[in-house]
Amino acid sequence: MAVVAARVVEMDIQEQQIDLLKFPSDEDQWRLHNAKLVTLLQMWLVPLYFTVKLYWWRFLSTWGMFSVITSYVIFRATRKPLSGRTPRMVYKWFLLIYKISYAVGIVGYLAVMFTMFGFNLFFRIKTEDSMDFGVILLFYGLYYGVMGRDFAEICSDYMASTIGFYNFGSMPSRNLSDDICAVCGQKIFVDISEEGILEDTYRLSCSHVFHEFCIRGWCIVGKKQTCPYCNEKVDLKRMLSNPWERTHVLYGQLLDWLRYLVAWQPVIIGVVQGINYVLGLE
């Protein structure tokens, strides 16, 4: 009996450990949320400071347009009650930003490589002009790509918590019906076995069904890799069966890495300058 009791206690401890791993504490969620907000705020304001200081009015104009439209989208995403059309509008906007930034970044990268191999000389283009063109496009693509993904993630969390089918770290506040999409909260009219005229229906490995556009927006644009209802991990390789679509995942991972590089660059530069000043290396 003692052995059985000890085994039961051990199993209870293991289950508690699994629950802790699956559902982070409120304090951990608060710290993670604040860290994301601080990084996003730095990403948003640091380039603005250098733009005004160095008179980069072209970037300031694009930054202003992006900020105005994105502010309106965020306003719509945080309203209660949430309109049924808002999730699609949000994902359409940030998907557009994602695709534009991807295309601009690729063109900028090709322009830089074009210059490094000297192909610009065949077209009588100055090396400085060609390199500046490539670097500017590369920066624009990466910067707005990072900003769009971060804002999309915040909007996804707000909308999902408002709809009630998703609540990170705890159980959902609503039960999900078989004919309701947990991302947008709207009815699903196309059966999983049918081919839709405007949109198809997609079933995850956990058997929950969504509008294909909604679940793609949730995973690719909103940076979520779990089911919006049960938190089971999504198989992105199965979802992105087209090899060309998988490049978007790699591009997204690159943007996530660059976020911290750009956001914390002023802090790193300040620390390095402080060390040089203390050591008398200036």
Phi, psi and omega in degrees: 000321180296322179295318180296316179298318179296322179294320179296316178298318180297319179294322178297319179296318178297320178295321178294321178296320178296319179296322179294324179289325183281321182241101179297156180290164179299324180294318178295318178297320180296317179295316180296318180295316180295322179297319178295319181294319179297315179297318179294320178297320177295318178299326184280322189261329183299311177298329178297320179299311180291329179295313179292321182292323183258005177062046176268077187290332179296315177293324181297323179293316178292322178297319180295315179297316179298317183293319181295310182293318180294324177297320177294318179297317178296321178301315179293324183287339183258006180281149175230127359287156184274130178293146181294338180270349186294313181304318179294320178298318181297311182291328177295317181295311183286333173292323176297315178299319181298314182291319179296315180295324178296314181293316180296319179297320178296316179298318178297318179296317179296323178294320178295313178295323177302319181285319182296328179271001174079014180291339180296334181292331178294333180257010179058041176257131180297143181299320180297316181293317181295318180292318178299319179299315181293317181294319180296314179296321179296318178295315180301313182298314182290318183295307182289334174295316178295313182298316181298318180293321181291316178294324179296322179296318179295315179297322179299317180297315181296313182295317182295319179291327178290317179296322172102355180275349182227133176211102185299127176090357179207183183281150176298152180271353180227152174274139183265125175277162183291337184253021180239135176274124184288344181280313183254346180077011182259163184288145177261119184261338183261126178292153183299332181272355181259159176257117183284155178284313181260328184202143178266169176252141184236136178249129177280171180294341178276003177081002176279143188248141182218163166296137184299319179296320182294313184289328175291319176296321179297315186275314187275311183277314183279359176062030177259135180240023177230159178298135181296351182246311187254357178067014175286143184296138181269136177275096183293329179296323178288323180290317181262072182290333178284125181302329180291333180286334182290339176296333178295325178293316178297319178296320178296321177295323176297319179295321179298323179289321182290337180304311182289328179296316181285317185294321184259007180299315178300323179294317180297316179297319179297319179295316180297316178296323177295319178296317178297323179292318180295321181277358180069033182268354181279000000 
